[in-house]
Amino acid sequence: MTAWFKRKEKGIQTSTEEKKDTPKGLWYKSPTGKIVESEELAKNFYVSPEDDYHVRIGSKEYFEILFDDNKFTELDAKLSSKDPLKFEDTKKYSERLKAAQKKTGLKDAVRTGYGKSLGKHIVICCMDFAFIGGSMGSVVGEKIARGIDYAIKKKVPFVMISKSGGARMMEAALSLMQLAKTSVKLAQLADAGLPYISLCTDPTTGGTTASYAMLGDINIAEPGALIGFAGPRIVKDTTGKELPEGFQSSEFLLEHGFLDFISHRKNLKKNINLYIDLIQNNPVRKIEETA
């Protein structure tokens, strides 16, 4: 029997440079199994065009979406956490911080930007889940507080984009103090007569939900976001009851009065500025509709 394939040359080798490896990140697979090109995903505001799934993104992407021409000044960019409690579990907290900073290129779990959105200045604080689960430590609370102070100083609206697993356990009570700290600062923002728009994204949980995430003049969320204090499994185990379908989804919270509006990501810039104009009784600014 003659083989249908015969190698005529022996010792064939392909150099590393010539190998046709598929670049990482070329495709994205959504939780529902839909596959989309990463480039197409970025053009579609990081929303899967196949099933409208809102992919988790960070401050870099939100700033691109909300600031005009992605131009902004970052505030308190070098602020980073210490380890006052000398906390250690399977690893020292100081080592976790260094590892997270190296992996993400971020100093901590929130970034603050000041720039124009639809032609008017605004301060935006945005959390990054990639940094220790978006946990709220002293730096997160301090940067939000400073961001609010800056908004008061410049007499501009303040926007908070939450994406967090809750308080940072490695900072214990110091982390929990940030709930009160940020809430007081938001009261000062209200006294100054400046709008506060809170955007809850997937996930928004724990002390973040129990403080600034639910204190907006307008509380909005992205579709399908998990929003709550404890996670569904913890709530079920604690209460011993079956939870309603869609429990803690943004749609469930909207239906039960915890949110004012759900906004598709492609309309975030338009909707946030619409609410700001309405709160300040200003003429509504226009933005071209996105197909």
C-alpha positions as CSV (number, residue, x, y, z in Angstrom):
1,M,0.0,0.0,0.0
2,T,1.3,3.4,-1.0
3,A,1.0,6.2,1.6
4,W,-1.1,9.1,0.4
5,F,1.4,11.5,2.0
6,K,5.2,11.1,1.9
7,R,7.7,13.6,3.3
8,K,10.4,13.9,0.7
9,E,12.7,16.1,2.8
10,K,13.9,15.1,6.2
11,G,14.7,17.3,9.2
12,I,12.3,20.1,8.1
13,Q,12.3,22.8,10.8
14,T,10.4,26.1,10.9
15,S,12.0,29.0,12.7
16,T,10.2,30.8,15.5
17,E,9.9,34.0,13.4
18,E,8.1,32.1,10.6
19,K,5.5,30.3,12.8
20,K,1.9,31.5,12.2
21,D,0.7,31.8,15.8
22,T,-2.7,33.5,16.3
23,P,-2.1,36.7,18.2
24,K,-3.7,36.7,21.7
25,G,-6.9,38.7,22.1
26,L,-7.8,38.5,18.4
27,W,-11.2,37.0,19.3
28,Y,-13.5,37.4,22.2
29,K,-16.0,34.8,23.4
30,S,-19.0,36.1,25.4
31,P,-20.5,34.0,28.2
32,T,-23.4,33.0,25.9
33,G,-20.9,31.5,23.5
34,K,-20.9,34.2,20.9
35,I,-17.5,35.0,19.2
36,V,-16.5,38.4,18.0
37,E,-13.3,40.0,16.7
38,S,-11.7,42.1,19.4
39,E,-11.3,45.0,17.0
40,E,-15.0,44.9,16.2
41,L,-15.8,44.7,19.9
42,A,-13.8,47.8,20.6
43,K,-15.6,49.7,17.8
44,N,-18.9,48.6,19.3
45,F,-18.1,50.1,22.8
46,Y,-17.0,46.7,24.0
47,V,-20.5,45.3,23.6
48,S,-20.9,42.0,21.8
49,P,-22.9,42.7,18.6
50,E,-24.2,39.2,18.6
51,D,-25.9,39.1,22.0
52,D,-25.5,42.7,23.3
53,Y,-23.4,41.4,26.2
54,H,-21.5,44.3,27.9
55,V,-18.0,43.1,28.4
56,R,-16.2,44.3,31.6
57,I,-14.0,47.2,30.8
58,G,-11.8,49.5,33.0
59,S,-11.1,53.2,33.4
60,K,-9.1,53.4,30.2
61,E,-12.1,52.4,28.1
62,Y,-14.7,54.4,30.0
63,F,-12.6,57.5,29.7
64,E,-12.3,56.9,25.9
65,I,-16.1,56.7,25.8
66,L,-17.0,59.7,27.9
67,F,-14.3,62.3,27.5
68,D,-14.3,64.3,24.2
69,D,-11.5,63.0,22.0
70,N,-10.2,61.0,25.1
71,K,-8.6,64.2,26.4
72,F,-8.4,64.6,30.1
73,T,-6.1,65.4,33.0
74,E,-5.6,62.6,35.5
75,L,-5.8,63.7,39.1
76,D,-3.8,62.1,42.0
77,A,-2.3,59.6,39.5
78,K,0.6,58.6,41.8
79,L,-1.4,58.0,45.0
80,S,-0.8,54.4,46.2
81,S,-1.7,52.3,49.2
82,K,0.5,51.5,52.2
83,D,0.3,48.5,54.5
84,P,-0.4,50.1,57.9
85,L,-1.8,46.8,59.4
86,K,1.1,44.7,58.1
87,F,-1.6,42.3,56.8
88,E,-0.6,38.8,55.7
89,D,-2.7,35.8,54.6
90,T,-1.2,33.5,52.0
91,K,0.8,36.5,50.8
92,K,1.8,39.8,52.3
93,Y,-0.5,42.7,51.4
94,S,2.5,44.8,50.4
95,E,3.4,42.0,47.9
96,R,-0.1,41.9,46.6
97,L,-0.1,45.6,45.9
98,K,3.2,45.4,44.0
99,A,2.0,42.4,42.0
100,A,-1.3,44.1,41.1
101,Q,0.5,47.3,40.1
102,K,2.9,45.4,37.9
103,K,0.1,43.3,36.3
104,T,-2.4,46.1,35.6
105,G,-0.1,49.2,35.2
106,L,-2.4,50.9,37.7
107,K,-1.6,52.4,41.1
108,D,-4.9,51.4,42.7
109,A,-8.5,50.4,42.0
110,V,-9.7,53.9,40.9
111,R,-8.6,56.6,38.5
112,T,-9.9,60.2,38.4
113,G,-10.1,62.3,35.2
114,Y,-11.0,66.0,34.6
115,G,-11.9,67.0,31.1
116,K,-14.7,67.9,28.7
117,S,-17.7,65.7,27.9
118,L,-20.0,67.1,25.2
119,G,-18.1,70.3,25.4
120,K,-18.4,70.9,29.2
121,H,-16.0,70.1,32.0
122,I,-16.6,67.2,34.3
123,V,-14.9,65.1,36.9
124,I,-15.1,61.3,36.5
125,C,-13.9,58.7,39.0
126,C,-13.8,55.2,37.5
127,M,-13.0,51.9,39.3
128,D,-10.9,49.1,37.8
129,F,-11.9,45.6,38.7
130,A,-8.6,44.2,37.5
131,F,-6.9,45.8,40.5
132,I,-7.6,43.4,43.5
133,G,-11.2,43.0,42.4
134,G,-11.9,46.7,42.4
135,S,-11.7,46.6,46.2
136,M,-12.2,49.8,48.1
137,G,-9.2,50.7,50.3
138,S,-7.9,53.9,51.7
139,V,-6.6,55.1,48.4
140,V,-9.9,54.5,46.6
141,G,-11.7,56.5,49.3
142,E,-9.1,59.3,49.3
143,K,-9.1,59.6,45.5
144,I,-12.9,59.8,45.3
145,A,-12.9,62.4,48.1
146,R,-10.3,64.4,46.3
147,G,-12.2,64.1,43.0
148,I,-15.3,65.5,44.7
149,D,-13.3,68.3,46.2
150,Y,-11.9,69.1,42.8
151,A,-15.4,69.1,41.3
152,I,-16.5,71.6,44.0
153,K,-13.4,73.7,43.4
154,K,-14.1,73.8,39.6
155,K,-17.9,74.0,40.1
156,V,-18.4,71.1,37.7
157,P,-20.6,67.9,37.9
158,F,-19.2,64.7,39.4
159,V,-19.6,61.2,37.9
160,M,-18.7,57.9,39.7
161,I,-18.4,54.7,37.8
162,S,-18.4,51.7,40.2
163,K,-17.1,48.3,39.5
164,S,-16.1,46.6,42.8
165,G,-16.1,43.5,44.9
166,G,-16.5,45.7,48.0
167,A,-14.3,46.8,50.9
168,R,-10.6,45.7,50.8
169,M,-10.3,43.2,53.7
170,M,-6.5,43.8,53.9
171,E,-7.2,47.2,55.3
172,A,-10.0,46.1,57.7
173,A,-11.6,49.1,59.5
174,L,-9.6,51.6,57.5
175,S,-11.4,50.4,54.4
176,L,-14.8,50.6,56.1
177,M,-14.1,54.2,57.1
178,Q,-14.2,55.1,53.4
179,L,-18.0,54.5,53.3
180,A,-18.6,57.4,55.7
181,K,-15.8,59.5,54.2
182,T,-17.1,59.4,50.6
183,S,-20.7,59.9,51.8
184,V,-19.8,63.1,53.6
185,K,-18.0,64.4,50.6
186,L,-21.0,63.7,48.4
187,A,-23.2,65.7,50.9
188,Q,-20.8,68.6,50.4
189,L,-21.1,68.3,46.7
190,A,-24.9,68.4,47.1
191,D,-24.6,71.5,49.3
192,A,-22.6,73.1,46.5
193,G,-25.5,72.5,44.2
194,L,-23.5,70.3,41.8
195,P,-24.9,67.1,40.1
196,Y,-23.7,63.7,41.0
197,I,-24.3,60.9,38.5
198,S,-23.6,57.3,39.7
199,L,-23.1,54.5,37.2
200,C,-23.2,50.9,38.5
201,T,-21.4,48.4,36.3
202,D,-20.8,44.7,36.6
203,P,-20.2,43.9,39.4
204,T,-21.0,46.6,42.0
205,T,-21.2,44.9,45.4
206,G,-20.3,45.2,49.1
207,G,-19.4,48.5,50.8
208,T,-19.3,50.3,47.4
209,T,-23.0,49.6,47.0
210,A,-23.6,50.6,50.6
211,S,-22.1,54.0,50.1
212,Y,-21.4,56.2,47.0
213,A,-22.7,53.8,44.4
214,M,-26.3,54.3,45.5
215,L,-26.2,58.0,46.5
216,G,-26.4,59.6,43.1
217,D,-28.8,62.3,42.2
218,I,-29.4,59.9,39.3
219,N,-28.5,56.2,39.8
220,I,-28.0,54.4,36.5
221,A,-26.6,51.0,35.4
222,E,-25.5,49.1,32.4
223,P,-27.7,46.2,31.2
224,G,-27.2,42.9,33.0
225,A,-24.9,44.2,35.7
226,L,-24.7,42.4,39.1
227,I,-25.5,45.0,41.8
228,G,-26.0,44.2,45.5
229,F,-24.4,44.1,48.9
230,A,-23.7,40.4,49.4
231,G,-23.6,38.0,46.4
232,P,-26.6,35.9,45.5
233,R,-25.1,32.7,46.9
234,I,-24.5,34.4,50.3
235,V,-28.0,35.9,50.4
236,K,-29.5,32.5,49.5
237,D,-27.5,30.6,52.2
238,T,-28.2,33.3,54.8
239,T,-32.0,33.5,54.2
240,G,-32.5,29.9,53.3
241,K,-34.9,31.0,50.5
242,E,-34.9,30.6,46.8
243,L,-34.1,33.9,45.1
244,P,-36.3,35.4,42.3
245,E,-35.1,35.0,38.8
246,G,-32.6,37.8,37.8
247,F,-32.1,38.7,41.5
248,Q,-29.6,41.6,41.8
249,S,-29.4,42.2,38.1
250,S,-29.7,45.9,37.1
251,E,-33.1,45.0,35.4
252,F,-34.4,43.6,38.7
253,L,-33.2,46.6,40.7
254,L,-34.8,49.0,38.2
255,E,-38.1,47.2,38.5
256,H,-37.9,47.5,42.3
257,G,-37.0,51.2,42.5
258,F,-33.3,51.0,43.3
259,L,-32.2,52.5,40.0
260,D,-33.5,55.4,37.9
261,F,-32.4,54.2,34.5
262,I,-30.5,51.5,32.6
263,S,-28.3,52.8,29.8
264,H,-26.7,50.9,26.9
265,R,-23.0,51.7,26.8
266,K,-23.2,53.3,23.4
267,N,-25.6,55.9,24.9
268,L,-23.7,56.5,28.1
269,K,-22.2,59.8,27.1
270,K,-25.4,61.1,25.8
271,N,-27.5,60.0,28.8
272,I,-25.1,61.1,31.5
273,N,-24.9,64.6,30.0
274,L,-28.6,64.7,29.5
275,Y,-29.2,64.1,33.2
276,I,-26.6,66.8,34.1
277,D,-28.4,69.3,31.8
278,L,-31.8,68.5,33.3
279,I,-30.6,68.7,36.9
280,Q,-28.9,72.1,36.2
281,N,-31.8,73.3,34.2
282,N,-29.5,74.0,31.2
283,P,-30.3,73.6,27.5
284,V,-29.9,69.9,26.5
285,R,-26.8,69.3,24.5
286,K,-27.0,67.2,21.4
287,I,-25.0,64.1,20.3
288,E,-25.3,62.1,17.2
289,E,-27.2,58.9,17.6
290,T,-25.0,55.7,17.4
291,A,-26.4,53.0,15.1
